[in-house]
Every structure is written in structure tokens, then in C-alpha cells.
Amino acid sequence: MSRLVLIGAGPIGIDAARECVALGVADAVAAVADTDSAARAAASEAFGCPVVADAADLPRLDTTGVALLAFSSSAEATAAVASAMLEREWHVVTTCEELSDPSRPECDRLDRAARLVRRAVVATGANPGFAMDGFPLAIARGSVDISAVRVTRRVDTSTRREQLVAKTGRGCTETAFRSQAARGELGHVGLGASARLLAAGLGWRLGELDELIEPVLAGDDSVAGLHQRVKGSDASGRMVSLDLVMAWELGGTVDRVEIEGFPSLVAEIVGGYPGDVGTTARVVRAVGACHTLEPGLHLAGGGLIP
């Protein structure tokens, strides 16, 4: 076991840190950083440890451990903090969606930095990290000569946290939805990352991704959620297709994987993979694995993280 530093004390960060301690993969939360005063107050109550507004002000602890970064979807912002924690010789686990994309330059830089100090950096979560990349890769290991992988995810947002519901545009007009989506304010940030991560796990290099986001309308024509799709293929025509619907009180929630290969395979998680609890589970596994992983950056599907 080791101590944990939490950077990003939102609901996901606090829940994951609490479970790491409860399940024995960390012996304590040693310090917390968050720019939001309400989040700092919640963290102080939850852990009774030093709490600061800026990660740069975290106390210098006499021993190192694992830094859990759960404050941003931005690879650039997260990589900067991760690099600072590596300089302190801490392992890093992050839920940053963009850092699951192996094609991003930040991934190469973090990998080199982690190897220099012989520490592990793990990018994980429910999605990216499992539902639309790690899980399909596990199924794909039962097939060869694969020509296409299609992944479908259906999420009922009435069971999910408010931050996720806001990203789906629920309650706004169709016109407002399309305007916000065009500005990049709506949608799942990690869908493209999942596509490239899945392809990399198969040994494929995708070209430009074809992405589309559309509103899902309720009976009164207000927006209930979104339908987001990403598709890409490599130079040989092998294809990855990810299809995600996140909407309020959506029926038929499921995660479905279809593999075209020898043999062709279909697998489902009936009822769907629970994203919030699943993210916590993935973080707990990653924190527990850090001290036994080879130095460097680790992404879902690499075979090193359970």
C-alpha cells in the first residue's frame, strides 16, 4: 500500500480515492488539490488532510505514492500536472479522456518522463478505459483476421451524475444543442480516443476519424440527450465504428461488441457497464497496480493492468 494524493476533488475523484483506501490499495489520502472551494470543503470533510487550491502548492511529503489526477479531460492540462508529480517521483493515475489516445504527443512525452524516474503513469476509466476499447479488445482476442469492430453503447443518464447529464444537452432546444455541439461544448470527449486506443490494441493505425453528433429528442421536442458516432479505417480498410447514445430515461441500455473475423463474435453487457462505479473500479485497480508495473505510460488493452 501507499499514500494517495488527489488532484481534482469532484464526485469521481473523491469516490475513487475513498474506495482506494477502503479496499486497501492506498493506506491514506495524504493531500488534495482543487481549484473549486466547494470541492475543497468536501475533500477536507472526507479525508481530513491538507487541502490546497493549486497542485503546485501540495506539501512535499516524506514518502512518495500515487497521484490520482481527476480534474480535466484535457491532455495538455493533465500532462503538465502529471509531469510535475513525476518530478516528485510519484506514480500517476489519471481519468483524463484525451490521454487515452495513443496518437497524442503528450503520451510520448509522459512515457519518456515516467521511464526517466522509473515510475508508472496509467490512463484509465470506464470509457475510455474499458467499455468501448478494453472490453472490445478482450473479445477480439478470441478471433483472428479481423476486418471490423463495431461497438454500441447505450447509457440512461437519469442514473448518472449531473456533470454527465449536462454534457448531453438535456433540456435545451435542438437549435441550442447544435450550436453548443459545434463549439465543442457537448458530447463525450473520449470517443475518438477510444477508437484510436482500440485500433492500437489491434495493431492498426487509423486515418482521419469521421465524427458525428446529433440530438436525441424527447416527446416535447426538447433534447433528451445525444447520439454520437465515430468511425475510422486503416490503410487496409479495416474499420472501427463506435456508436454512443446517452439520453434521459433511455430504454435498452447495453454495451455490445461485434467482431468481424475468424470467427465472428458478438458479446453484450446486458444493462450496460455502469460508468461512474466502473470508473472508480478501474482507478482502484490502476492504483493497486502502479508499484508492479514497468516504468512508462500504460493505456487500456495493453495487457498489464487487470
Buried (B, 14 or more C-beta within 10 A) or exposed (E): BBBBBBBBBBBBBBBBBBBBBEBEBBEBBBBBBBEBEEBBEBBBEBBEBBBBEEBEEBEEBEEBBBBBBBBBBBBEBBBEBBBBBBEBEBBBBBBBBBBBBBBBEBBEBBBEBBBEBEBBBBBBBBBBBBBBBBBBBBBBEEBEEBBBBBBBBBBBBEBBBEEBBEBBBBBBBBEBBBEBBEEEEBBBBBBBBBBBBBBBBBEBBBEEBEBEBBBBBBEEEBBBBBBBBBBBBBEEEBBBBBBBBBBBEBEEBBBBBBBBBEEEBEBEBEEBBBBBEBBBBBBBBBBBBBBEBEBBBBBBBBEBBE
